[in-house]
Amino acid sequence: MKRLLVAVFAGLALAACSTAPTVYGPAASSTDAGYRQTRIESDRYRVSFRGNPDLKREQVEDMALRRAAELTVQDGFDWFRVVSRDTEQVGGRGRSEPRGGVGVGTSSGSYGSHTSVGLGLSFDLTPDNRKFETTLEVLMGRGSKPYGEDAYDARDVLGRMVGR
């Protein structure tokens, strides 16, 4: 029994390490981790970032904002406004909650009647391997950043995020 438990936990540890950590950079393909961008107009981009299971949803969203800020500064603008944003799960699955159950059975026969009760509990030991992708459409501008929670000063964003 001890060997079986060691083998199960070793397998789970290997499964948890099977995906490479996300490295910030351009995606090699449309299904790989990293950023992609499409210029829509001279001051408008569609930016996306896809992470591997090592990044949570919020971290993927931050990486898309980082890329939008980089493009804003690169193109000579000061701020950007997120005009649309979408984050979706693009692979894997999350860990399910523990579940329990109770079963009751009865039987009767020539030796009498019997009632049995059974209790069960299951745990999902598989790692959370969800992948998220955030897509932003951003509009860039010069001068003072406009008011609103969807407007960002590009240099402030870069100052907070680079080096994380």
C-alpha positions in Angstrom: 0.0 0.0 0.0 2.9 2.4 0.9 4.5 1.8 -2.6 1.2 2.5 -4.3 0.8 5.8 -2.5 4.4 6.8 -3.3 3.8 6.0 -7.0 0.5 8.0 -7.1 2.1 11.1 -5.5 5.1 10.8 -7.8 2.9 10.7 -10.8 0.9 13.7 -9.6 4.1 15.6 -9.0 5.3 14.8 -12.6 1.9 15.8 -14.0 2.1 19.2 -12.2 5.5 19.9 -13.8 4.6 18.8 -17.3 3.9 22.3 -18.7 6.8 24.8 -19.0 6.4 28.0 -17.1 5.1 31.0 -19.0 7.9 33.3 -20.3 6.9 36.8 -21.3 7.6 37.2 -25.0 6.0 36.8 -28.4 3.9 33.6 -29.0 5.5 31.2 -31.5 2.1 30.1 -32.7 -1.6 30.9 -32.1 -1.8 28.2 -29.4 1.5 28.9 -27.6 1.9 31.1 -24.5 2.9 34.6 -25.1 1.7 37.8 -26.6 0.3 38.6 -30.1 -0.8 42.0 -31.5 -2.5 43.3 -34.6 -2.4 46.9 -35.6 -5.9 48.0 -36.5 -5.2 51.7 -37.1 -2.2 53.9 -36.5 -3.4 54.5 -32.9 -5.4 51.2 -32.3 -4.2 47.6 -31.6 -5.7 44.3 -30.7 -3.4 42.7 -28.1 -3.7 39.3 -26.6 -1.7 37.3 -24.1 -2.0 33.5 -23.5 -0.5 31.9 -20.4 0.3 28.4 -19.4 -1.3 26.8 -16.3 1.3 28.5 -14.1 -0.4 31.9 -14.5 -3.7 32.8 -12.9 -6.4 34.7 -14.8 -5.3 38.1 -13.3 -1.7 37.6 -14.2 -2.6 36.9 -17.8 -4.7 40.1 -17.8 -1.7 42.0 -16.5 0.6 40.6 -19.2 -1.8 41.8 -21.9 -1.8 45.3 -20.3 2.0 45.2 -20.2 2.2 44.5 -23.9 -0.4 47.3 -24.6 1.8 49.7 -22.6 5.0 48.6 -24.5 3.3 49.2 -27.9 2.0 52.6 -26.7 5.5 53.8 -25.7 7.1 52.2 -28.8 4.7 54.1 -31.1 5.3 57.5 -29.4 2.1 57.7 -27.4 1.6 58.4 -23.7 -1.6 56.6 -22.7 -4.0 54.0 -23.8 -7.6 53.2 -23.2 -9.0 49.7 -23.2 -12.1 49.9 -25.4 -12.8 46.1 -25.2 -11.5 43.3 -23.1 -12.2 39.6 -23.0 -10.6 36.9 -20.9 -11.5 33.3 -21.5 -10.3 29.8 -20.5 -8.6 28.3 -23.5 -7.5 24.9 -22.2 -7.3 22.6 -19.2 -9.7 22.3 -16.4 -9.9 23.4 -12.8 -9.8 21.2 -9.7 -13.3 20.1 -8.6 -14.5 20.4 -5.0 -14.4 17.4 -2.7 -17.6 15.4 -2.9 -19.3 13.2 -0.3 -22.2 10.7 -0.5 -24.3 8.4 1.7 -25.8 5.2 0.6 -28.4 3.1 2.4 -29.3 -0.5 1.5 -31.7 -3.0 2.9 -32.2 -6.7 2.3 -34.4 -9.4 3.7 -34.3 -13.1 3.4 -34.8 -16.4 5.3 -32.1 -15.3 7.8 -33.8 -12.0 8.6 -33.5 -8.5 7.3 -30.4 -6.2 7.2 -29.8 -2.5 6.7 -26.4 -1.1 5.7 -25.1 2.4 5.5 -22.2 3.4 3.4 -20.3 6.7 3.4 -18.0 7.9 0.6 -15.8 10.9 0.0 -13.8 11.8 -3.1 -11.0 14.3 -3.7 -9.8 15.6 -7.0 -6.0 15.2 -6.9 -5.3 16.4 -10.4 -3.6 19.8 -10.7 -5.5 22.9 -11.8 -4.2 23.1 -15.4 -6.5 25.9 -16.8 -5.0 28.2 -19.4 -6.3 31.7 -19.9 -6.1 34.2 -22.7 -6.9 37.9 -22.5 -7.6 40.0 -25.6 -7.7 43.7 -25.5 -8.5 46.3 -28.0 -6.7 49.5 -27.1 -6.8 53.1 -28.4 -3.7 55.2 -27.8 -3.2 58.9 -27.3 -0.8 61.7 -26.4 -0.7 64.1 -23.6 -2.5 63.8 -20.3 -4.2 60.5 -19.6 -8.0 60.9 -19.8 -10.2 60.2 -16.8 -11.6 56.7 -16.3 -10.7 53.3 -15.0 -10.1 51.9 -18.5 -7.4 54.5 -19.3 -3.8 53.8 -18.4 -0.6 55.9 -18.4 1.7 53.6 -20.4 4.9 54.4 -18.5 3.2 53.9 -15.1 2.0 50.5 -16.2 5.5 49.5 -17.4 7.0 50.8 -14.1 4.7 48.6 -12.1 5.0 45.5 -14.2 8.5 45.2 -15.7 10.7 43.0 -13.6 7.9 41.0 -12.0 
